[in-house]
Amino acid sequence: MEKDKDSICKRQCKPIEIPTDIELQALNRMRLIKQRAKRIKEVLSRLSSSQKNERDELEKELKQLKLEWKEWEKKREDARRERMILLGHEKP
């Protein structure tokens, strides 16, 4: 009977990858956001005060990137917590 249980687990269970696919997806997206925000900040530092429209557009995009960052950070943290629960390091 114990042998059957092991065989079922090997077919249905798989080792937990660290970081998980969801964590990797979040980290990669956060990396892209960070790169884009850095480029925007560089452009903003070179703009003169007379280029108000362009400056406003870039600042608006930067705010949007900050919101996206927070969303992906939450997804990454949720995935980390789920992994820790599956590993038995945190309680559900």
Helices and strands as residue ranges (DSSP letters): H 2-12, H 21-46, H 52-87
